[in-house]
Each structure stands twice: as structure tokens, then as C-alpha cells.
Amino acid sequence: MDAMNQTPELLKAEILRLTRQYAKLTHGAMLPANDPARVCPELATSVIPYAGRVFDADEVEAAVSSSLDFWLTLGAQGEAFEAELAAALGVRSSLLVNSGSSANLIALSALTTSKLPPHRRVRHGDEVITVAAGFPTTVSPIIQSGAVPVFIDNDPVTGNARVDQLEQAFVPGKTKAVMMAHTLGNPFDLGAVLEFCQRHELWLIEDNCDALGSTYEMPLAKARALGFGPRFGQNPSSHFHASTGAWGDLSTQSFYPPHHITMGEGGAVNIVSKAALRSYAESFRDWGRDCWCASGKDDTCGRRFAWQLGELPEGYDHKYIYSCLGYNLKPLDLQAAIGRQQLKKFPAFVEARKRNWALLRAGLNGLGEFFEFTLPTHATAWSPEGFSWDDSGCRTDCSWFGFMLRVKPSAPFSHTELARHLDAQRIGNRMLFGGNLVRQPAFVHLRKERPEAFRVAAELDGADALMRQALFLGTYPGLTGEMISRMIEVIHEFVGLHATA
Ligand SMILES: Cc1ncc(COP(=O)(O)O)c(C=O)c1O
């Protein structure tokens, strides 16, 4: 083709046509497992990953198209993705950042702003209740912001916080917030945590990085008492349900490749309860500036040279007025373009994760003598027909990040031996992130150097049990039925070898 005779539009269309052709030829192995065009590697010699990117020509085309536009920094794609993500979750708005860790940092930082009334503001030395076993960057932003994380224990059955310990962790006048994750897609007991936060006027940040697509349900009367219902305009049924990430004041997402959807690197802060939290979060994300103009725009407030803030002279350029000590944690527009395509596939991804979890649970069911299997919060038992539930009236529906099991202390093998065997058999597996974080070198050093930097409010036996016994397998939409059967077969073989040894 003669490029010289083409308009830019025609040329771009041709590049994108070729891009799709290229993607189809090269990335067939990255298609969802149930796509008929999926190229499946030879099972006998290939790795079965615990997670990974699942995409098709749409994402590659979106990335190339955005590159050709060469806007680079966050722009129209970012704005559209923020609106689409907020609508998918049922939150006021979403703010894109460059990782889930940044999202946690920005969410916590937003609560430190001097624009909040003193009794709500998280100040130096104030306490934030969190949970001991999990991912480190759910906790480190608390310390990075000058506050003190207070650890409560995990329930090893659900992987989530032991909500019966919340009151003992609370200190009037010092505790300002609760910040914890929905472990591996299993919603924590939002009913209990929200009641606790309401009772003591505390902020709640849900780390929803591993739980996109999970939902939580509670009786309507309880939801109403907590201030839900009218805000979301739900049907007048006896129960109210909403996505995790839509219950706290703020919540966070990660779009790193193992997560439910990806934009390569990336994350988001979701603004749930108060619109003003967005401007605080945005300021911390964008250098700490007071001005809220989108990049490339000036004078959105119409008063660019009419402000007098701090001790600056009246009329000082609003673009360069800083009301907090911020960062620059924005992603690229290209990443947002990829995220938008992923979001379209997200409902099917969630269904695949649920299906894969159920297949693994059924396939390993005969091994209850050796393993404890994770239960969704509020479930009391699993059977092939489904879960039994406690009498709280609350329910969870998990968009599983992984399939976690715990090797029983009585088993004739350790979880490390199982992990080694799975590795040798090329089956991806992970431990529960940092295990009991207090035992990580970073926290051991911190305790020596600055013992007041964090506080442990309870015995952390559950977190230790998870650290010593738990590992998780993949549930991601790239896993074929054949791969899952192989995972089940290898675990049965391993147990068989040890049980008869
Ligand atoms: C619960 C949780 N929070 C935060 C993060 C950090 O996300 P990112 O890797 O995008 O920084 C992770 C990472 O996997 C996570 O599992």
C-alpha cells in the first residue's frame, strides 16, 4: 500500500487492521480458556500458571491506537475508564493510579488532609486497624502516612479479619480508620466491620485489589441502618447487595496482571461515601496540588489568578499551589485504553473464576483428612450442592483470586513440601502473600528501630496458621478444564504417596 496517498485516518485504520491480524497470530495462548481459537500448549511440558494476562486482539489494538494518538499521559481513555469502572462497581467515582499499592497509599493519604475536621483526620500517631496476614502494601501506607497500624488476627478458615477483635483494638480518640483487604476475593465481614465503624465514627478503606466482582449481601433493615439502600436505589427486596469496594468510604483496585482485569501496571481508588474524598485523593495523586484541572487544561475553576492560599500572595497561579505533600502516581492513557477493553470481558472472567474454584473444590473434596479448605465469609460448610450459611442473614459471593487450602498440622507433609512438589510438576502456586506480616524482616527491623511504629492488638495465631499452612492455586480465566484436572490429579498423587509412605 502507498502510505503517501493515505489520510492519517486511513493509515491508522490499516495499522490497526494489521495489529489485530498480528495479535491473532501471536497471542492465541492468551485467549480465555473457553475461546475456541485458544491455542493450548502441550500439557505434559508446559507450566500451569496460577494467574496471568487474558486478552485478545481488542487489547492490543487499543494499546496501539492509543500509542498512535500519542497523548501519553492520562486523558480521554483514562476519563472514560474511570467512569466505566465506577459504574461497574456502583461507586461515586474512580480515580486511576499506577498500581494497587499506589491506590492504597493515596486512599490513606486522602484521610490525612487538613481539609478534614480534626476529629476525623488521620494524624501523625493516630491508629488504623488492619489485619496481620496479607499483602504488605495494604499496611505500609499507614506507616508511610505517619499513622500506626494496629494488627488484629485472621480467621484461618476465611483468610479474613477476626471481627470479634475489633473492639479490643479500638482506642477512643486515637483509632481513626479500618483498612483491610478482602482476602483472595473472599469479602470480609462487612456487616460487622461497618457496624463497628459506624459506632465509633471511623473511616473504612476496603482493599478490593483481589476481589473485583465479589459481592456482599445483608438484610435490608441492617443495610438501611448502616446508611445503604437509598444511595444505590436498589429494588425493594428483603436483602441488599452490592459489590465489594462499594461499602467503605474508599476502596482500591489493582490491575497488575494476576488480578481480575489488567492494564499492565495500574490501579484505582474508588470514592464511595463522600464526593469531597475524590478531590483529596486526586490532590495526593497529582503532586499535592490544589488545582484540579485535567492535564493539558487551564483555569477549570475560572479563578486561576484569584486565589489567596497559605502565605502566598493573592493571585498566585493556582496551578502551582500545593495544599498537601503529594506524589505523582498517574498511569498512562495507553494503560487505561487496555483497561477499558478488559472491563468489557470482566463479567465472563468472574464467572470463569467461580467455575474454576468450584471444580477445584469438588475435585479435592475427598482429601479433607489432609486439608482445610477456605470457606466464604458467613458460610459454614460446602457441599456439591452449594454452601450452608450462618444465621446472620449476610451472604458473600466470591470472585476468587485463588483457591486457598491449608495443610492440616496432622498431615504427613508440610505446605512447603506440597509447594515444592507442585513447582516440580509445573503447577503455579503461591503462599498467602506475606503471611503474618509482623514476622517479615521489614517489620522485625521496624520493631527494633521504632517499637511504637505498629501495635499488635491480639494473639496472631490465625495469621501464623495461614503463614505455616496455607497456599493457593490459580482460578484465573486462562485455566482450561484439562489444566484443572491435572492440578487435582497431581495433588491426589502427592497425597497418595505420603499417605502410604
Ligand atoms: C490485597 C492486595 N493489595 C494491594 C496489592 C498491590 O497491588 P499492586 O501490585 O498493583 O501494587 C496487592 C497485590 O497483589 C494485593 O494482593
The ligand as a Gaussian input file, in Angstrom:
#p B3LYP/6-31G(d) Opt

LIG

0 1
 C       -4.551000      -7.267000      48.609000
 C       -3.569000      -6.528000      47.762000
 N       -3.448000      -5.203000      47.916000
 C       -2.581000      -4.483000      47.180000
 C       -1.792000      -5.079000      46.219000
 C       -0.821000      -4.250000      45.441000
 O       -1.179000      -4.124000      44.097000
 P       -0.059000      -3.733000      43.011000
 O        0.736000      -4.972000      42.757000
 O       -0.841000      -3.303000      41.816000
 O        0.759000      -2.653000      43.587000
 C       -1.883000      -6.457000      46.031000
 C       -1.034000      -7.095000      45.013000
 O       -1.270000      -8.135000      44.502000
 C       -2.788000      -7.202000      46.823000
 O       -2.883000      -8.522000      46.685000

